[in-house]
Amino acid sequence: MFEELALGGLLFSPLVMFAPMAFALSCVSRLVLHKTGVYQKLWKVAWFEVGLFVCYLAIIIHFFGS
């Protein structure tokens, strides 16, 4: 299972590290989609962004979690 991160005597969840990584990937994907023009063809942009973030978070947890 996941181990906590110890910083200065405080224990943090591994999501403290995984969530910003997923957010950075989402921002890069958002920029690429906007530059290519695919962004305007999406029906519900906010739901797509949330789904993309969740998918990136799941992939990061899968690869870096163990």
N, CA, C and O atoms as a MOPAC input file, in Angstrom:
PM7 MOZYME 1SCF
protein

 N      0.84300 1    -1.18400 1     0.00000 1
 C      0.00000 1     0.00000 1     0.00000 1
 C      0.88300 1     1.24000 1     0.00000 1
 O      2.11000 1     1.13700 1    -0.00600 1
 N      0.26100 1     2.40400 1     0.00700 1
 C      0.99600 1     3.65500 1    -0.03100 1
 C      1.57800 1     3.97600 1     1.33800 1
 O      0.99500 1     3.66100 1     2.37500 1
 N      2.73700 1     4.60700 1     1.31100 1
 C      3.36100 1     5.04300 1     2.55900 1
 C      3.25000 1     6.55600 1     2.65900 1
 O      3.23000 1     7.27000 1     1.65600 1
 N      3.17900 1     7.01700 1     3.88900 1
 C      3.06500 1     8.44700 1     4.11400 1
 C      4.39900 1     9.13400 1     3.83300 1
 O      5.46200 1     8.51700 1     3.90500 1
 N      4.31900 1    10.41200 1     3.51400 1
 C      5.51000 1    11.23500 1     3.33700 1
 C      5.77000 1    11.97700 1     4.64300 1
 O      4.87800 1    12.64500 1     5.16500 1
 N      6.96300 1    11.86500 1     5.16300 1
 C      7.31500 1    12.53900 1     6.40600 1
 C      8.10900 1    13.80700 1     6.09000 1
 O      9.21700 1    13.74000 1     5.55900 1
 N      7.53400 1    14.95300 1     6.42000 1
 C      8.20800 1    16.23400 1     6.23100 1
 C      8.15100 1    17.02100 1     7.52600 1
 O      7.08300 1    17.46500 1     7.94900 1
 N      9.28800 1    17.18800 1     8.14300 1
 C      9.35400 1    17.95500 1     9.37600 1
 C      8.56500 1    17.33700 1    10.51800 1
 O      8.04700 1    18.06100 1    11.36800 1
 N      8.46300 1    16.03600 1    10.55300 1
 C      7.72800 1    15.36700 1    11.61200 1
 C      6.23800 1    15.22600 1    11.34700 1
 O      5.52200 1    14.61600 1    12.14100 1
 N      5.76400 1    15.78500 1    10.23700 1
 C      4.35600 1    15.66100 1     9.87600 1
 C      4.20800 1    14.59400 1     8.80300 1
 O      5.05300 1    14.47400 1     7.91600 1
 N      3.14900 1    13.83300 1     8.88400 1
 C      2.88600 1    12.80100 1     7.89300 1
 C      1.84900 1    13.29600 1     6.89400 1
 O      0.79100 1    13.79900 1     7.27400 1
 N      2.16500 1    13.14700 1     5.61300 1
 C      1.27900 1    13.58500 1     4.54800 1
 C      0.89800 1    12.39600 1     3.68000 1
 O      1.66300 1    11.44400 1     3.52800 1
 N     -0.27700 1    12.47000 1     3.12700 1
 C     -0.75600 1    11.45000 1     2.20300 1
 C      0.05100 1    11.53200 1     0.90800 1
 O      0.52100 1    12.61100 1     0.54700 1
 N      0.22000 1    10.41600 1     0.20900 1
 C      0.91400 1    10.47000 1    -1.08700 1
 C      0.15600 1    11.30000 1    -2.12400 1
 O      0.74300 1    11.73900 1    -3.11300 1
 N     -1.13600 1    11.51700 1    -1.90600 1
 C     -1.89100 1    12.35800 1    -2.83000 1
 C     -1.39700 1    13.79800 1    -2.83500 1
 O     -1.65500 1    14.54200 1    -3.78100 1
 N     -0.68400 1    14.19300 1    -1.77900 1
 C     -0.10400 1    15.53900 1    -1.73200 1
 C      0.89700 1    15.69800 1    -2.87600 1
 O      1.07800 1    16.80200 1    -3.38900 1
 N      1.54000 1    14.61700 1    -3.27300 1
 C      2.47300 1    14.65500 1    -4.37700 1
 C      1.80900 1    14.28800 1    -5.70700 1
 O      2.17700 1    14.83100 1    -6.74900 1
 N      0.84200 1    13.37900 1    -5.68200 1
 C      0.23400 1    12.89100 1    -6.91200 1
 C     -0.72200 1    13.90200 1    -7.53300 1
 O     -0.75700 1    14.03700 1    -8.75600 1
 N     -1.48400 1    14.60200 1    -6.73500 1
 C     -2.48000 1    15.53900 1    -7.26400 1
 C     -1.84800 1    16.70000 1    -8.05100 1
 O     -2.35300 1    17.03300 1    -9.12200 1
 N     -0.77200 1    17.32400 1    -7.56700 1
 C     -0.15500 1    18.38000 1    -8.39000 1
 C      0.44300 1    17.85100 1    -9.69300 1
 O      0.46500 1    18.55700 1   -10.70100 1
 N      0.92700 1    16.61300 1    -9.67100 1
 C      1.44100 1    16.02700 1   -10.90900 1
 C      0.31800 1    15.85900 1   -11.92800 1
 O      0.49100 1    16.16600 1   -13.10800 1
 N     -0.82700 1    15.37500 1   -11.47100 1
 C     -1.98500 1    15.21100 1   -12.35700 1
 C     -2.49300 1    16.57100 1   -12.83100 1
 O     -2.91200 1    16.71000 1   -13.98000 1
 N     -2.45700 1    17.55800 1   -11.96600 1
 C     -2.89700 1    18.90200 1   -12.34600 1
 C     -1.98200 1    19.49000 1   -13.41000 1
 O     -2.45100 1    20.13500 1   -14.34700 1
 N     -0.67500 1    19.27000 1   -13.27000 1
 C      0.27200 1    19.77400 1   -14.26800 1
 C      0.03400 1    19.11100 1   -15.62500 1
 O      0.06500 1    19.77900 1   -16.65800 1
 N     -0.20100 1    17.80900 1   -15.62100 1
 C     -0.50300 1    17.11700 1   -16.87400 1
 C     -1.81100 1    17.62000 1   -17.48400 1
 O     -1.92200 1    17.74500 1   -18.70300 1
 N     -2.78500 1    17.90400 1   -16.64800 1
 C     -4.06000 1    18.43300 1   -17.13800 1
 C     -3.87000 1    19.80900 1   -17.76500 1
 O     -4.47800 1    20.11400 1   -18.79000 1
 N     -3.04400 1    20.62500 1   -17.16400 1
 C     -2.78900 1    21.96100 1   -17.71100 1
 C     -2.08500 1    21.87900 1   -19.06200 1
 O     -2.41000 1    22.63300 1   -19.98000 1
 N     -1.12700 1    20.97100 1   -19.18500 1
 C     -0.43000 1    20.79000 1   -20.46100 1
 C     -1.40400 1    20.29300 1   -21.52200 1
 O     -1.39200 1    20.78000 1   -22.65300 1
 N     -2.24900 1    19.32700 1   -21.16600 1
 C     -3.24000 1    18.80600 1   -22.11300 1
 C     -4.22900 1    19.89000 1   -22.51500 1
 O     -4.62500 1    19.97800 1   -23.67800 1
 N     -4.61900 1    20.70000 1   -21.56600 1
 C     -5.55600 1    21.79400 1   -21.84400 1
 C     -4.95200 1    22.77700 1   -22.83200 1
 O     -5.63300 1    23.24000 1   -23.74700 1
 N     -3.67700 1    23.09700 1   -22.65100 1
 C     -2.99000 1    24.01600 1   -23.55300 1
 C     -2.89100 1    23.41800 1   -24.95600 1
 O     -3.14100 1    24.11100 1   -25.94300 1
 N     -2.53300 1    22.14900 1   -25.05200 1
 C     -2.41300 1    21.49000 1   -26.35500 1
 C     -3.77500 1    21.43700 1   -27.05100 1
 O     -3.86800 1    21.71600 1   -28.24700 1
 N     -4.82300 1    21.08300 1   -26.31900 1
 C     -6.15800 1    21.02400 1   -26.91300 1
 C     -6.63400 1    22.39900 1   -27.37800 1
 O     -7.32000 1    22.51800 1   -28.39400 1
 N     -6.26800 1    23.42400 1   -26.63300 1
 C     -6.66200 1    24.77900 1   -27.01200 1
 C     -5.91500 1    25.22700 1   -28.27000 1
 O     -6.50700 1    25.84500 1   -29.15500 1
 N     -4.62300 1    24.91900 1   -28.35000 1
 C     -3.80900 1    25.33000 1   -29.50300 1
 C     -4.21400 1    24.58700 1   -30.77400 1
 O     -4.13600 1    25.15300 1   -31.86400 1
 N     -4.64600 1    23.32700 1   -30.65600 1
 C     -5.01400 1    22.54600 1   -31.83600 1
 C     -6.44200 1    22.79700 1   -32.29300 1
 O     -6.80100 1    22.38700 1   -33.39600 1
 N     -7.26100 1    23.44700 1   -31.49800 1
 C     -8.62500 1    23.75300 1   -31.88100 1
 C     -9.63600 1    22.69200 1   -31.49000 1
 O    -10.82100 1    22.82700 1   -31.79300 1
 N     -9.18800 1    21.64000 1   -30.82300 1
 C    -10.09500 1    20.57400 1   -30.39600 1
 C    -10.96100 1    21.05900 1   -29.23400 1
 O    -12.06800 1    20.56500 1   -29.02400 1
 N    -10.45800 1    22.00200 1   -28.50500 1
 C    -11.14400 1    22.50100 1   -27.31200 1
 C    -12.52200 1    23.09300 1   -27.62700 1
 O    -13.44400 1    22.98600 1   -26.81800 1
 N    -12.65800 1    23.70900 1   -28.79000 1
 C    -13.92000 1    24.32600 1   -29.15600 1
 C    -14.98000 1    23.30000 1   -29.56700 1
 O    -16.16900 1    23.61800 1   -29.58900 1
 N    -14.56600 1    22.08400 1   -29.88900 1
 C    -15.49800 1    21.04800 1   -30.32400 1
 C    -16.08500 1    20.25000 1   -29.17200 1
 O    -16.96600 1    19.41600 1   -29.37700 1
 N    -15.60100 1    20.50100 1   -27.95800 1
 C    -16.09600 1    19.76900 1   -26.79000 1
 C    -17.44100 1    20.34100 1   -26.35100 1
 O    -17.65900 1    21.55200 1   -26.39100 1
 N    -18.32400 1    19.46100 1   -25.93800 1
 C    -19.66500 1    19.89200 1   -25.55700 1
 C    -19.67000 1    20.46900 1   -24.14100 1
 O    -20.10300 1    21.60300 1   -23.93500 1
 N    -19.19700 1    19.70400 1   -23.17800 1
 C    -19.11400 1    20.14900 1   -21.78100 1
 C    -17.64500 1    20.18900 1   -21.38100 1
 O    -17.07900 1    19.18000 1   -20.96200 1
 N    -17.04200 1    21.34400 1   -21.51200 1
 C    -15.60800 1    21.49100 1   -21.30100 1
 C    -15.22500 1    21.22000 1   -19.85000 1
 O    -14.21500 1    20.56700 1   -19.59000 1
 N    -16.01100 1    21.70700 1   -18.91300 1
 C    -15.68400 1    21.53400 1   -17.49400 1
 C    -15.69300 1    20.05600 1   -17.10200 1
 O    -14.81200 1    19.60200 1   -16.37200 1
 N    -16.68100 1    19.30800 1   -17.58200 1
 C    -16.73700 1    17.87700 1   -17.26700 1
 C    -15.58000 1    17.13300 1   -17.90900 1
 O    -15.04100 1    16.19400 1   -17.32500 1
 N    -15.19800 1    17.54900 1   -19.10900 1
 C    -14.06200 1    16.92500 1   -19.77200 1
 C    -12.78200 1    17.15800 1   -18.98100 1
 O    -11.97200 1    16.24300 1   -18.83000 1
 N    -12.59400 1    18.36800 1   -18.47600 1
 C    -11.39200 1    18.68500 1   -17.70700 1
 C    -11.34000 1    17.89500 1   -16.40200 1
 O    -10.27800 1    17.40700 1   -16.01500 1
 N    -12.46500 1    17.76800 1   -15.73100 1
 C    -12.50700 1    16.99000 1   -14.49100 1
 C    -12.20800 1    15.52100 1   -14.78600 1
 O    -11.44100 1    14.88100 1   -14.06700 1
 N    -12.81100 1    14.99700 1   -15.83800 1
 C    -12.56300 1    13.60400 1   -16.21700 1
 C    -11.11400 1    13.36700 1   -16.59700 1
 O    -10.53500 1    12.33800 1   -16.24800 1
 N    -10.53000 1    14.31500 1   -17.30900 1
 C     -9.12400 1    14.20800 1   -17.69100 1
 C     -8.22500 1    14.21400 1   -16.45200 1
 O     -7.27300 1    13.43800 1   -16.37300 1
 N     -8.52400 1    15.08800 1   -15.48700 1
 C     -7.74800 1    15.12800 1   -14.24600 1
 C     -7.85200 1    13.80700 1   -13.49100 1
 O     -6.84700 1    13.29900 1   -12.99500 1
 N     -9.04800 1    13.25200 1   -13.40200 1
 C     -9.24500 1    11.98300 1   -12.68800 1
 C     -8.49300 1    10.85900 1   -13.39400 1
 O     -7.88100 1    10.01400 1   -12.74100 1
 N     -8.53800 1    10.84900 1   -14.71400 1
 C     -7.80600 1     9.81600 1   -15.46400 1
 C     -6.30200 1     9.95400 1   -15.26300 1
 O     -5.61300 1     8.95500 1   -15.05500 1
 N     -5.79100 1    11.16900 1   -15.32200 1
 C     -4.36000 1    11.37700 1   -15.07800 1
 C     -3.98200 1    10.97200 1   -13.65200 1
 O     -2.93000 1    10.36900 1   -13.44000 1
 N     -4.82200 1    11.29500 1   -12.68500 1
 C     -4.54400 1    10.92300 1   -11.30900 1
 C     -4.52300 1     9.40300 1   -11.14900 1
 O     -3.66500 1     8.86700 1   -10.44700 1
 N     -5.45500 1     8.71100 1   -11.79000 1
 C     -5.49200 1     7.25300 1   -11.72000 1
 C     -4.24200 1     6.63800 1   -12.36000 1
 O     -3.69500 1     5.66900 1   -11.83400 1
 N     -3.78900 1     7.19000 1   -13.48500 1
 C     -2.59500 1     6.67700 1   -14.14500 1
 C     -1.36600 1     6.90600 1   -13.27700 1
 O     -0.52000 1     6.01900 1   -13.15900 1
 N     -1.25600 1     8.07300 1   -12.67500 1
 C     -0.10900 1     8.38300 1   -11.81800 1
 C     -0.09100 1     7.46200 1   -10.60500 1
 O      0.96200 1     6.94700 1   -10.23100 1
 N     -1.25000 1     7.25300 1    -9.99000 1
 C     -1.32100 1     6.35800 1    -8.83700 1
 C     -0.95700 1     4.94000 1    -9.24800 1
 O     -0.29200 1     4.22600 1    -8.49700 1
 N     -1.38200 1     4.53400 1   -10.41800 1
 C     -1.07200 1     3.18100 1   -10.88900 1
 C      0.43100 1     2.99000 1   -11.07300 1
 O      0.98300 1     1.96800 1   -10.66400 1
 N      1.09500 1     3.97200 1   -11.68900 1
 C      2.51800 1     3.82000 1   -11.97100 1
 C      3.42000 1     4.12900 1   -10.77900 1
 O      4.41100 1     3.43000 1   -10.57100 1
 N      3.10500 1     5.14900 1   -10.00000 1
 C      3.99000 1     5.57100 1    -8.91600 1
 C      3.51500 1     5.09400 1    -7.53400 1
 O      4.22400 1     5.27900 1    -6.54500 1
 N      2.34900 1     4.49600 1    -7.45800 1
 C      1.78600 1     4.13400 1    -6.16200 1
 C      2.45100 1     2.95900 1    -5.48800 1
 O      2.45000 1     2.87000 1    -4.26000 1
 N      3.01500 1     2.06200 1    -6.25500 1
 C      3.57700 1     0.86500 1    -5.61000 1
 C      5.06200 1     0.96700 1    -5.39200 1
 O      5.67300 1     0.04000 1    -4.86100 1

